[in-house]
Each structure stands twice: as structure tokens, then as C-alpha cells.
Amino acid sequence: MPYIELPEGLPGILGPMAFRPETAKPLNELAEILLRGPSTLSPGERELIATYVSSRNDCFFCQSIHGAVAAYHLGGNDQLVLEVKQSAGQAPVSDKLKALLVIAGAVQLGGKNVLTGHVERARQLGATDVEIHDTVLIAAAFCMYNRYVDGLATWAPHEPDAYRDAAARLAREGYLESTTGLPATASGAAS
């Protein structure tokens, strides 16, 4: 049960955003820019970074919805999303993305955990300064989003299928236009 009275039937971040729409607007604008704006990283790669950080933060809702969006962008490859969450260094992604995931994981632990060696390795593997910047900002933003969702004890469906339609809608329409969430289910609160 959420710690404050949120609109019923809206899982994860959607409840707090509906509760306080004036803060939802800039949060959604940031997500839109970071995850869908112009970039040399694909939307699928950026969603994988968000999913990886959310998984490390144990935010069930965020890792589920952004994992489903990543899979959608990656041709329905749920297995790849799972492999990145379980062992990013062994996942079948580019070496550059692996290096960026190392940076994202360091940010998740704390910004000062990003080391010169992490950045140098990413550059050696072809990462640009903008890609490094955006990886750090995606990781930092998702730490905030994860804490927003879990800090208010929002609920989330536990069935993976509950995320597919919402993920497809987010992938097609983006974060600015998405005002509808997942269907309300009888599932309990997020773990």
C-alpha cells in the first residue's frame, strides 16, 4: 500500500505523477530527451542502461517497464534484457555498451565511483563524450526515478505480460504523450 494516497489503478511512477502533475512534466521531459531524443546510442541501448540501473536498484516497476521497452526496441528480445540484468559484462551486446554499462553501474553506486579508467575504456571502445555524458545522466536520473517509485511504496503488476502493451505504447509514442499506464491488476505491491 502506498505511503500517501495516490490515484487508484496507476502502477509505479504513474501514481505519483498523477498525484503531482506539475513535477511529472519535467520528469517526463527528461526521460523523453534521454531515452528517445537524438543520440548515437539507439533507444534500445538507452533503455537497457535504464533497465540495468533499475535492476541494480531493485526497482521492480522500472526494471520491468523499461526492460519491456528495451525488448520492444530490440525486436522483442526479452532474453537479451534478462542477460544484461544478470551479467552485463557477459551479455551479447557491443563492447562499447558493456563499457557504458560499467559506468552506469558505478553511477548507481555513487557518482564518485566512476573512475578515469572506466571513461578511458569506454572511449577506447568508441564511446563519444556525449554518449558518456548521457550514460551518466540516464543512470543518475534512474536512481532518482527508482527512489521516487519505491520511496512512496507504489504497486506494480508482477506478470511480465502486463508490461508489453504499455511498453509498445511508450516505444511508439514516447514519454510526453503517455498518460495511460498498465492495467490495474489484483497483483500485490512491488517487491
N, C-alpha and C positions, 0 to 999 in steps of 0.2 A: 504494500500500500504506500503510495507516495507520501512524503513528509508534509506536503502542502496540498491544498485542494486544487487539483488540476482538472481540466475538462475530461470527462469520461470518454473512453474508447480510443484515445490517441496515445499510441505507444512511444516509448523512448523520448527523443528530443521534441517530438511533435506536441506533447502535452505542455511542457514549459514554454514552448514557442507560442502556442495559442494563449497561454496564460499571460504572456508579456510580449505582445507582437512588436512593440517598439524596439525591443532588443533582438527579436528574431530577424528583423530586416537586415541589420549589418552582419549578423552571423551567417545568414543565407547568402548575402553578397560575397562574403569572404570565401565560403565553400564554393560558390559558383566560379569565382576567379581562380582559385587554387586547383579545383578538380576538373573544370571544363573550359577555362579560358585558354587563350593561345599559349602553346607550350611545345617544346621539342619532346617532352615526355607525353606519351599517349594518355588519354583519360583512364584506360585500364591500368597503366603503370601508376598513375597518381592515386587511383582508388585502392590499388594494392598497398601503397605506402600508408594510406589512411587505415586500411584494414589491419595491417601489421601492427601499427601503433595501438589501435583499439584492442587488438587481441592481447598485446603485451600489458595493456592497462586492465584487462579482464572486463571490458565493457561489452556485454553480450549484445545489446541492441546495435551499437555502432559497428562492431565487427561483423554482425550478421547482415545488416542492410548494405554497408559499404563493400563487404565481400560479395554480396549478390550483384551489386552494381559493377564491381570489377569483373566478375564472371560474365555478366552480360556483355561488357565491352570486349572481353577476351573470347567471344564465341561460345559462351556457355561453359567455360572451363572451370567448374567448381573444384576439380581436383587440384589445379594449379593454385587456387586461392588457399586451399587447405594446406598444401605443401609449403607455401610462403609462411603461413601462420605457424606451422610446426617447426620448420627449419629453413629459414630464408636463405642461408648460405648453401644449402643443398638443393634448393628448388630450381626447376628448369627455366630460369629467367636469365637475362643477359648479365654478364659480369658487372657492367655499369650499374644496372638496377640493384644487384646484390650489394655493391659498394654504397649506393644511396640508401639501401635498407639498413646498412650498418650505421650510417649517420642518423637515420630516423630512430633507430633503436637507442643510440646514445642520447639523442634529444629526449626520448621518452624517460630515460633515467634522470636526466637533468642537463640543461644546456651546457654546463661546463664539462660534461662527459664527451662532448665532441672534441676530438683531438686533431692536431695538424695532420697526423698520419692518415686519419680517416678521409680528410678532404683531399690530401695528395693522392691517395689511392683512387678515389673517385675520379679525379682529374686525369690520372694516368689511363683510366679506362674510358675516357671520353666525356665525362660529365662536364657541363659548362657551369660557369658561375651562377647563371640563372637557375639551372637545374638543382644545384647545391642549395641555393637560397630557398627555392620553392620546397625542396625536401625538408629543410629545417622548419619552414613555416607550416607546411602540412602537418608535420609531426607535433609541433608546438600547439597548433590550433586543435588538433585532435585530442591532445591531452586535455585541453580546456573543454571541448565538446564532451569527451568521455566523463569528465568530472561533473559537468553540468547534468548529464543524464543520470549518472549513478549517485551524485550528491543529493539529488531530490528523490531518489528511490523510485524512479519511473518503472513501469512494467514493460515487458516485451514478450511477444509470442515466442515460443520455443520451437515451433515447427519451421524448418528451413523453407518449405513451400510458401509460408506466409509472407516471405520477403521478395519472392520472384516478381510478382506484378508491380509492386512498389518500386523495385529496383529497375525494372524495364522503363517505367514511367520517369524515374529520375534520370536515367541514362538518356532518354529521348528528350525530355522537357527541361531538365535542369533543376537546380535548387531554388531558383527565384520563383518559378511557376508552380512548384509542388506544394500545394496546401493540403492535399489529402494524404492520409497515411496508410498504414496497414489496416486490414480489417481487424476489428476487435475480436478477440478470441477468449475462450474460457481459460487460457493458459495463465499461470501464475506470474508473479513478478520476475524480472530479470535476475539471473544469478550473479 
